[in-house]
Amino acid sequence: MKKFLSQIIVAAFGLWISTIFVSGVVVALHADSNFFGFNLTKEWHIFLVLGVILGLLNYFVKPILDIITLPLRIITLGLFSFVITMALIWVVDILFKEFSAPFLFPLLWNTLIIWGLNLVFDIFLLKEN
């Protein structure tokens, strides 16, 4: 449960940091922004929804994709996992019109920010005593 919540928190915080520091990554509030009938009226609502969706994808879908692409990850010494994470962020970009991370480099920087935050969060906050 801690790992699942950490995925959501890291995804939301990583997307927020990416919009600040990475040019091209934009999260914009629209007048008709809603999520399953709930109106999204503040920008933090969008970050929370995007974080939940990306956290769910990272928690449930990424392990399946990691198993499927195991030979590619072995050949590339684990670097293919960045491609998988970039693809998941790209899926979120496609699903939500409020989020935009066009082209390769904004996706790459966004992925590196989320990966780094996840690494820090795992090392310092989720270590077993």
VMD Tcl script that builds the backbone (N, CA, C; Angstrom):
set m [mol new atoms 387]
animate dup $m
set s [atomselect $m all]
$s set {name element resname resid chain x y z} {
  {N N MET 1 A 0.822 -1.197 0.000}
  {CA C MET 1 A 0.000 0.000 0.000}
  {C C MET 1 A 0.868 1.264 0.000}
  {N N LYS 2 A 2.010 1.204 0.738}
  {CA C LYS 2 A 2.899 2.358 0.757}
  {C C LYS 2 A 3.491 2.611 -0.626}
  {N N LYS 3 A 3.823 1.539 -1.332}
  {CA C LYS 3 A 4.401 1.675 -2.663}
  {C C LYS 3 A 3.394 2.296 -3.639}
  {N N PHE 4 A 2.129 1.883 -3.509}
  {CA C PHE 4 A 1.084 2.419 -4.373}
  {C C PHE 4 A 0.888 3.912 -4.123}
  {N N LEU 5 A 0.808 4.314 -2.870}
  {CA C LEU 5 A 0.648 5.734 -2.548}
  {C C LEU 5 A 1.879 6.538 -2.945}
  {N N SER 6 A 3.053 5.929 -2.807}
  {CA C SER 6 A 4.258 6.642 -3.213}
  {C C SER 6 A 4.282 6.872 -4.720}
  {N N GLN 7 A 3.786 5.911 -5.498}
  {CA C GLN 7 A 3.721 6.081 -6.957}
  {C C GLN 7 A 2.830 7.276 -7.319}
  {N N ILE 8 A 1.699 7.414 -6.632}
  {CA C ILE 8 A 0.773 8.513 -6.915}
  {C C ILE 8 A 1.392 9.849 -6.528}
  {N N ILE 9 A 1.982 9.919 -5.342}
  {CA C ILE 9 A 2.575 11.169 -4.864}
  {C C ILE 9 A 3.739 11.585 -5.756}
  {N N VAL 10 A 4.600 10.644 -6.091}
  {CA C VAL 10 A 5.758 10.955 -6.931}
  {C C VAL 10 A 5.315 11.382 -8.325}
  {N N ALA 11 A 4.303 10.732 -8.880}
  {CA C ALA 11 A 3.834 11.103 -10.220}
  {C C ALA 11 A 3.252 12.512 -10.221}
  {N N ALA 12 A 2.423 12.843 -9.249}
  {CA C ALA 12 A 1.823 14.175 -9.195}
  {C C ALA 12 A 2.894 15.240 -8.975}
  {N N PHE 13 A 3.798 14.996 -8.035}
  {CA C PHE 13 A 4.853 15.959 -7.744}
  {C C PHE 13 A 5.826 16.082 -8.919}
  {N N GLY 14 A 6.130 14.965 -9.568}
  {CA C GLY 14 A 7.023 14.993 -10.719}
  {C C GLY 14 A 6.433 15.758 -11.893}
  {N N LEU 15 A 5.141 15.593 -12.122}
  {CA C LEU 15 A 4.503 16.351 -13.197}
  {C C LEU 15 A 4.499 17.843 -12.880}
  {N N TRP 16 A 4.282 18.182 -11.615}
  {CA C TRP 16 A 4.295 19.592 -11.223}
  {C C TRP 16 A 5.681 20.196 -11.426}
  {N N ILE 17 A 6.720 19.474 -11.006}
  {CA C ILE 17 A 8.097 19.970 -11.183}
  {C C ILE 17 A 8.433 20.070 -12.666}
  {N N SER 18 A 7.956 19.120 -13.455}
  {CA C SER 18 A 8.233 19.139 -14.897}
  {C C SER 18 A 7.615 20.355 -15.566}
  {N N THR 19 A 6.418 20.748 -15.139}
  {CA C THR 19 A 5.805 21.932 -15.751}
  {C C THR 19 A 6.580 23.197 -15.413}
  {N N ILE 20 A 7.272 23.190 -14.292}
  {CA C ILE 20 A 8.040 24.370 -13.902}
  {C C ILE 20 A 9.372 24.429 -14.659}
  {N N PHE 21 A 10.084 23.316 -14.742}
  {CA C PHE 21 A 11.457 23.343 -15.238}
  {C C PHE 21 A 11.643 22.878 -16.681}
  {N N VAL 22 A 10.732 22.117 -17.230}
  {CA C VAL 22 A 10.903 21.579 -18.586}
  {C C VAL 22 A 10.055 22.395 -19.550}
  {N N SER 23 A 10.712 23.001 -20.517}
  {CA C SER 23 A 9.954 23.763 -21.506}
  {C C SER 23 A 9.226 22.790 -22.429}
  {N N GLY 24 A 7.987 23.080 -22.681}
  {CA C GLY 24 A 7.167 22.220 -23.526}
  {C C GLY 24 A 6.161 21.402 -22.744}
  {N N VAL 25 A 6.434 21.112 -21.486}
  {CA C VAL 25 A 5.482 20.372 -20.658}
  {C C VAL 25 A 4.503 21.380 -20.063}
  {N N VAL 26 A 3.218 21.211 -20.396}
  {CA C VAL 26 A 2.202 22.169 -19.985}
  {C C VAL 26 A 1.026 21.416 -19.372}
  {N N VAL 27 A 0.563 21.921 -18.242}
  {CA C VAL 27 A -0.695 21.467 -17.656}
  {C C VAL 27 A -1.588 22.693 -17.589}
  {N N ALA 28 A -2.685 22.662 -18.330}
  {CA C ALA 28 A -3.556 23.829 -18.439}
  {C C ALA 28 A -4.965 23.479 -17.985}
  {N N LEU 29 A -5.563 24.404 -17.297}
  {CA C LEU 29 A -6.937 24.242 -16.835}
  {C C LEU 29 A -7.881 24.749 -17.911}
  {N N HIS 30 A -8.838 23.933 -18.328}
  {CA C HIS 30 A -9.831 24.324 -19.316}
  {C C HIS 30 A -11.169 24.533 -18.620}
  {N N ALA 31 A -12.055 25.266 -19.261}
  {CA C ALA 31 A -13.365 25.538 -18.665}
  {C C ALA 31 A -14.194 24.260 -18.539}
  {N N ASP 32 A -13.998 23.322 -19.452}
  {CA C ASP 32 A -14.787 22.089 -19.426}
  {C C ASP 32 A -14.006 20.906 -18.860}
  {N N SER 33 A -12.981 21.172 -18.057}
  {CA C SER 33 A -12.171 20.096 -17.489}
  {C C SER 33 A -12.972 19.342 -16.438}
  {N N ASN 34 A -13.112 18.037 -16.668}
  {CA C ASN 34 A -13.764 17.196 -15.662}
  {C C ASN 34 A -13.186 15.794 -15.754}
  {N N PHE 35 A -13.406 15.054 -14.687}
  {CA C PHE 35 A -12.943 13.677 -14.610}
  {C C PHE 35 A -14.083 12.839 -14.088}
  {N N PHE 36 A -14.696 12.061 -14.959}
  {CA C PHE 36 A -15.851 11.233 -14.640}
  {C C PHE 36 A -16.954 12.044 -13.972}
  {N N GLY 37 A -17.223 13.232 -14.498}
  {CA C GLY 37 A -18.306 14.061 -13.995}
  {C C GLY 37 A -17.917 15.026 -12.897}
  {N N PHE 38 A -16.737 14.892 -12.339}
  {CA C PHE 38 A -16.271 15.820 -11.315}
  {C C PHE 38 A -15.538 16.972 -11.988}
  {N N ASN 39 A -15.993 18.184 -11.741}
  {CA C ASN 39 A -15.364 19.354 -12.346}
  {C C ASN 39 A -14.004 19.600 -11.712}
  {N N LEU 40 A -13.030 19.868 -12.549}
  {CA C LEU 40 A -11.690 20.210 -12.100}
  {C C LEU 40 A -11.550 21.718 -12.208}
  {N N THR 41 A -11.618 22.399 -11.066}
  {CA C THR 41 A -11.649 23.858 -11.077}
  {C C THR 41 A -10.320 24.496 -10.713}
  {N N LYS 42 A -9.440 23.759 -10.100}
  {CA C LYS 42 A -8.137 24.293 -9.708}
  {C C LYS 42 A -7.043 23.486 -10.402}
  {N N GLU 43 A -5.880 24.098 -10.542}
  {CA C GLU 43 A -4.787 23.410 -11.220}
  {C C GLU 43 A -4.298 22.203 -10.426}
  {N N TRP 44 A -4.341 22.275 -9.108}
  {CA C TRP 44 A -3.884 21.147 -8.300}
  {C C TRP 44 A -4.812 19.953 -8.452}
  {N N HIS 45 A -6.084 20.190 -8.802}
  {CA C HIS 45 A -6.997 19.074 -9.087}
  {C C HIS 45 A -6.483 18.273 -10.279}
  {N N ILE 46 A -6.030 18.981 -11.295}
  {CA C ILE 46 A -5.524 18.306 -12.491}
  {C C ILE 46 A -4.251 17.535 -12.168}
  {N N PHE 47 A -3.349 18.144 -11.395}
  {CA C PHE 47 A -2.130 17.435 -11.011}
  {C C PHE 47 A -2.451 16.186 -10.203}
  {N N LEU 48 A -3.447 16.276 -9.335}
  {CA C LEU 48 A -3.837 15.119 -8.537}
  {C C LEU 48 A -4.402 14.005 -9.415}
  {N N VAL 49 A -5.270 14.352 -10.347}
  {CA C VAL 49 A -5.854 13.346 -11.246}
  {C C VAL 49 A -4.774 12.737 -12.134}
  {N N LEU 50 A -3.905 13.581 -12.695}
  {CA C LEU 50 A -2.819 13.064 -13.531}
  {C C LEU 50 A -1.877 12.188 -12.725}
  {N N GLY 51 A -1.601 12.578 -11.479}
  {CA C GLY 51 A -0.752 11.767 -10.616}
  {C C GLY 51 A -1.380 10.429 -10.295}
  {N N VAL 52 A -2.690 10.416 -10.045}
  {CA C VAL 52 A -3.375 9.154 -9.756}
  {C C VAL 52 A -3.337 8.239 -10.973}
  {N N ILE 53 A -3.626 8.776 -12.137}
  {CA C ILE 53 A -3.640 7.952 -13.353}
  {C C ILE 53 A -2.236 7.439 -13.663}
  {N N LEU 54 A -1.230 8.305 -13.604}
  {CA C LEU 54 A 0.137 7.872 -13.883}
  {C C LEU 54 A 0.634 6.914 -12.808}
  {N N GLY 55 A 0.257 7.157 -11.561}
  {CA C GLY 55 A 0.627 6.238 -10.493}
  {C C GLY 55 A -0.004 4.868 -10.673}
  {N N LEU 56 A -1.265 4.837 -11.090}
  {CA C LEU 56 A -1.934 3.559 -11.368}
  {C C LEU 56 A -1.253 2.824 -12.517}
  {N N LEU 57 A -0.906 3.562 -13.566}
  {CA C LEU 57 A -0.212 2.933 -14.699}
  {C C LEU 57 A 1.143 2.400 -14.273}
  {N N ASN 58 A 1.883 3.170 -13.479}
  {CA C ASN 58 A 3.195 2.719 -13.024}
  {C C ASN 58 A 3.092 1.528 -12.086}
  {N N TYR 59 A 2.042 1.470 -11.292}
  {CA C TYR 59 A 1.919 0.405 -10.308}
  {C C TYR 59 A 1.387 -0.890 -10.920}
  {N N PHE 60 A 0.424 -0.795 -11.840}
  {CA C PHE 60 A -0.208 -1.992 -12.369}
  {C C PHE 60 A 0.288 -2.393 -13.761}
  {N N VAL 61 A 0.462 -1.448 -14.652}
  {CA C VAL 61 A 0.781 -1.764 -16.046}
  {C C VAL 61 A 2.287 -1.918 -16.262}
  {N N LYS 62 A 3.091 -1.083 -15.610}
  {CA C LYS 62 A 4.535 -1.123 -15.839}
  {C C LYS 62 A 5.163 -2.469 -15.488}
  {N N PRO 63 A 4.786 -3.141 -14.377}
  {CA C PRO 63 A 5.381 -4.465 -14.133}
  {C C PRO 63 A 5.067 -5.486 -15.229}
  {N N ILE 64 A 3.890 -5.403 -15.796}
  {CA C ILE 64 A 3.530 -6.312 -16.894}
  {C C ILE 64 A 4.385 -6.012 -18.119}
  {N N LEU 65 A 4.539 -4.721 -18.438}
  {CA C LEU 65 A 5.376 -4.343 -19.578}
  {C C LEU 65 A 6.841 -4.672 -19.325}
  {N N ASP 66 A 7.277 -4.583 -18.064}
  {CA C ASP 66 A 8.661 -4.959 -17.732}
  {C C ASP 66 A 8.905 -6.446 -17.989}
  {N N ILE 67 A 7.931 -7.278 -17.665}
  {CA C ILE 67 A 8.076 -8.717 -17.900}
  {C C ILE 67 A 8.069 -9.020 -19.400}
  {N N ILE 68 A 7.186 -8.366 -20.120}
  {CA C ILE 68 A 7.083 -8.616 -21.560}
  {C C ILE 68 A 8.360 -8.186 -22.286}
  {N N THR 69 A 8.935 -7.068 -21.868}
  {CA C THR 69 A 10.106 -6.537 -22.558}
  {C C THR 69 A 11.419 -6.905 -21.859}
  {N N LEU 70 A 11.411 -7.962 -21.085}
  {CA C LEU 70 A 12.613 -8.372 -20.360}
  {C C LEU 70 A 13.824 -8.592 -21.273}
  {N N PRO 71 A 13.681 -9.253 -22.429}
  {CA C PRO 71 A 14.865 -9.399 -23.294}
  {C C PRO 71 A 15.455 -8.058 -23.750}
  {N N LEU 72 A 14.591 -7.094 -24.070}
  {CA C LEU 72 A 15.092 -5.779 -24.472}
  {C C LEU 72 A 15.770 -5.065 -23.315}
  {N N ARG 73 A 15.241 -5.223 -22.120}
  {CA C ARG 73 A 15.862 -4.594 -20.954}
  {C C ARG 73 A 17.207 -5.233 -20.636}
  {N N ILE 74 A 17.325 -6.524 -20.863}
  {CA C ILE 74 A 18.613 -7.200 -20.638}
  {C C ILE 74 A 19.638 -6.734 -21.673}
  {N N ILE 75 A 19.230 -6.654 -22.919}
  {CA C ILE 75 A 20.142 -6.227 -23.984}
  {C C ILE 75 A 20.606 -4.784 -23.772}
  {N N THR 76 A 19.690 -3.906 -23.333}
  {CA C THR 76 A 20.040 -2.493 -23.154}
  {C C THR 76 A 20.481 -2.170 -21.734}
  {N N LEU 77 A 20.705 -3.201 -20.917}
  {CA C LEU 77 A 21.163 -3.040 -19.535}
  {C C LEU 77 A 20.206 -2.187 -18.699}
  {N N GLY 78 A 18.916 -2.358 -18.929}
  {CA C GLY 78 A 17.890 -1.694 -18.130}
  {C C GLY 78 A 17.431 -0.360 -18.656}
  {N N LEU 79 A 18.068 0.160 -19.694}
  {CA C LEU 79 A 17.680 1.472 -20.201}
  {C C LEU 79 A 16.332 1.460 -20.911}
  {N N PHE 80 A 15.880 0.295 -21.320}
  {CA C PHE 80 A 14.584 0.232 -21.993}
  {C C PHE 80 A 13.447 0.547 -21.028}
  {N N SER 81 A 13.684 0.462 -19.731}
  {CA C SER 81 A 12.629 0.818 -18.779}
  {C C SER 81 A 12.290 2.301 -18.870}
  {N N PHE 82 A 13.262 3.138 -19.281}
  {CA C PHE 82 A 12.957 4.549 -19.524}
  {C C PHE 82 A 11.982 4.699 -20.689}
  {N N VAL 83 A 12.150 3.885 -21.709}
  {CA C VAL 83 A 11.240 3.929 -22.855}
  {C C VAL 83 A 9.831 3.526 -22.414}
  {N N ILE 84 A 9.729 2.544 -21.547}
  {CA C ILE 84 A 8.424 2.114 -21.050}
  {C C ILE 84 A 7.775 3.239 -20.251}
  {N N THR 85 A 8.546 3.884 -19.391}
  {CA C THR 85 A 8.002 4.984 -18.592}
  {C C THR 85 A 7.617 6.162 -19.477}
  {N N MET 86 A 8.428 6.445 -20.493}
  {CA C MET 86 A 8.074 7.498 -21.438}
  {C C MET 86 A 6.774 7.168 -22.157}
  {N N ALA 87 A 6.587 5.905 -22.506}
  {CA C ALA 87 A 5.353 5.495 -23.179}
  {C C ALA 87 A 4.147 5.670 -22.260}
  {N N LEU 88 A 4.310 5.384 -20.978}
  {CA C LEU 88 A 3.198 5.564 -20.048}
  {C C LEU 88 A 2.845 7.042 -19.873}
  {N N ILE 89 A 3.854 7.896 -19.837}
  {CA C ILE 89 A 3.589 9.337 -19.766}
  {C C ILE 89 A 2.933 9.815 -21.052}
  {N N TRP 90 A 3.340 9.256 -22.168}
  {CA C TRP 90 A 2.739 9.602 -23.452}
  {C C TRP 90 A 1.271 9.179 -23.487}
  {N N VAL 91 A 0.943 8.034 -22.886}
  {CA C VAL 91 A -0.453 7.588 -22.804}
  {C C VAL 91 A -1.276 8.583 -21.998}
  {N N VAL 92 A -0.715 9.075 -20.904}
  {CA C VAL 92 A -1.418 10.093 -20.111}
  {C C VAL 92 A -1.591 11.365 -20.933}
  {N N ASP 93 A -0.597 11.713 -21.725}
  {CA C ASP 93 A -0.694 12.879 -22.606}
  {C C ASP 93 A -1.823 12.710 -23.616}
  {N N ILE 94 A -1.984 11.517 -24.128}
  {CA C ILE 94 A -3.048 11.267 -25.099}
  {C C ILE 94 A -4.419 11.285 -24.436}
  {N N LEU 95 A -4.514 10.735 -23.241}
  {CA C LEU 95 A -5.806 10.625 -22.564}
  {C C LEU 95 A -6.355 11.956 -22.068}
  {N N PHE 96 A -5.491 12.861 -21.670}
  {CA C PHE 96 A -5.936 14.118 -21.064}
  {C C PHE 96 A -5.501 15.294 -21.916}
  {N N LYS 97 A -6.477 16.126 -22.297}
  {CA C LYS 97 A -6.156 17.303 -23.098}
  {C C LYS 97 A -5.534 18.410 -22.246}
  {N N GLU 98 A -5.650 18.299 -20.918}
  {CA C GLU 98 A -5.066 19.295 -20.027}
  {C C GLU 98 A -3.546 19.159 -19.909}
  {N N PHE 99 A -3.022 18.000 -20.231}
  {CA C PHE 99 A -1.589 17.732 -20.110}
  {C C PHE 99 A -0.973 17.608 -21.492}
  {N N SER 100 A 0.163 18.269 -21.676}
  {CA C SER 100 A 0.845 18.206 -22.959}
  {C C SER 100 A 2.351 18.102 -22.735}
  {N N ALA 101 A 2.938 17.041 -23.260}
  {CA C ALA 101 A 4.390 16.859 -23.242}
  {C C ALA 101 A 4.806 16.425 -24.642}
  {N N PRO 102 A 4.895 17.384 -25.567}
  {CA C PRO 102 A 5.140 17.016 -26.951}
  {C C PRO 102 A 6.595 16.643 -27.212}
  {N N PHE 103 A 6.777 15.843 -28.227}
  {CA C PHE 103 A 8.088 15.485 -28.740}
  {C C PHE 103 A 8.879 14.609 -27.774}
  {N N LEU 104 A 10.089 14.309 -28.149}
  {CA C LEU 104 A 10.912 13.353 -27.417}
  {C C LEU 104 A 11.556 13.946 -26.166}
  {N N PHE 105 A 12.145 15.118 -26.274}
  {CA C PHE 105 A 12.929 15.640 -25.158}
  {C C PHE 105 A 12.092 16.055 -23.947}
  {N N PRO 106 A 10.939 16.699 -24.111}
  {CA C PRO 106 A 10.126 16.946 -22.913}
  {C C PRO 106 A 9.680 15.653 -22.225}
  {N N LEU 107 A 9.360 14.630 -23.012}
  {CA C LEU 107 A 9.011 13.339 -22.412}
  {C C LEU 107 A 10.203 12.731 -21.688}
  {N N LEU 108 A 11.380 12.842 -22.277}
  {CA C LEU 108 A 12.579 12.296 -21.655}
  {C C LEU 108 A 12.892 13.002 -20.339}
  {N N TRP 109 A 12.854 14.328 -20.332}
  {CA C TRP 109 A 13.131 15.068 -19.104}
  {C C TRP 109 A 12.066 14.810 -18.046}
  {N N ASN 110 A 10.820 14.724 -18.468}
  {CA C ASN 110 A 9.733 14.408 -17.544}
  {C C ASN 110 A 9.952 13.032 -16.918}
  {N N THR 111 A 10.351 12.069 -17.723}
  {CA C THR 111 A 10.622 10.723 -17.239}
  {C C THR 111 A 11.790 10.715 -16.257}
  {N N LEU 112 A 12.848 11.445 -16.569}
  {CA C LEU 112 A 14.004 11.500 -15.676}
  {C C LEU 112 A 13.660 12.152 -14.337}
  {N N ILE 113 A 12.826 13.173 -14.361}
  {CA C ILE 113 A 12.408 13.826 -13.115}
  {C C ILE 113 A 11.596 12.867 -12.265}
  {N N ILE 114 A 10.636 12.192 -12.874}
  {CA C ILE 114 A 9.806 11.255 -12.114}
  {C C ILE 114 A 10.638 10.074 -11.623}
  {N N TRP 115 A 11.567 9.585 -12.437}
  {CA C TRP 115 A 12.430 8.484 -12.016}
  {C C TRP 115 A 13.303 8.896 -10.834}
  {N N GLY 116 A 13.885 10.102 -10.908}
  {CA C GLY 116 A 14.729 10.583 -9.822}
  {C C GLY 116 A 13.953 10.781 -8.533}
  {N N LEU 117 A 12.764 11.346 -8.635}
  {CA C LEU 117 A 11.936 11.513 -7.439}
  {C C LEU 117 A 11.531 10.164 -6.853}
  {N N ASN 118 A 11.227 9.217 -7.716}
  {CA C ASN 118 A 10.854 7.882 -7.247}
  {C C ASN 118 A 12.033 7.216 -6.545}
  {N N LEU 119 A 13.226 7.391 -7.072}
  {CA C LEU 119 A 14.425 6.834 -6.459}
  {C C LEU 119 A 14.674 7.447 -5.077}
  {N N VAL 120 A 14.579 8.769 -4.982}
  {CA C VAL 120 A 14.767 9.448 -3.699}
  {C C VAL 120 A 13.696 9.026 -2.701}
  {N N PHE 121 A 12.458 8.962 -3.168}
  {CA C PHE 121 A 11.353 8.574 -2.294}
  {C C PHE 121 A 11.535 7.154 -1.789}
  {N N ASP 122 A 11.965 6.249 -2.659}
  {CA C ASP 122 A 12.182 4.859 -2.248}
  {C C ASP 122 A 13.335 4.723 -1.261}
  {N N ILE 123 A 14.415 5.458 -1.498}
  {CA C ILE 123 A 15.592 5.327 -0.637}
  {C C ILE 123 A 15.333 5.902 0.755}
  {N N PHE 124 A 14.750 7.082 0.810}
  {CA C PHE 124 A 14.663 7.769 2.096}
  {C C PHE 124 A 13.356 7.525 2.859}
  {N N LEU 125 A 12.256 7.334 2.153}
  {CA C LEU 125 A 10.984 7.244 2.856}
  {C C LEU 125 A 10.390 5.844 2.945}
  {N N LEU 126 A 10.764 4.963 2.057}
  {CA C LEU 126 A 10.170 3.628 2.061}
  {C C LEU 126 A 11.125 2.541 2.519}
  {N N LYS 127 A 12.271 2.918 3.043}
  {CA C LYS 127 A 13.222 1.869 3.462}
  {C C LYS 127 A 12.658 1.122 4.671}
  {N N GLU 128 A 12.919 -0.159 4.674}
  {CA C GLU 128 A 12.454 -1.016 5.766}
  {C C GLU 128 A 13.394 -0.892 6.946}
  {N N ASN 129 A 12.843 -0.821 8.137}
  {CA C ASN 129 A 13.662 -0.716 9.349}
  {C C ASN 129 A 14.040 -2.069 9.871}
}
mol reanalyze $m
mol bondsrecalc $m
mol representation Tube
mol addrep $m
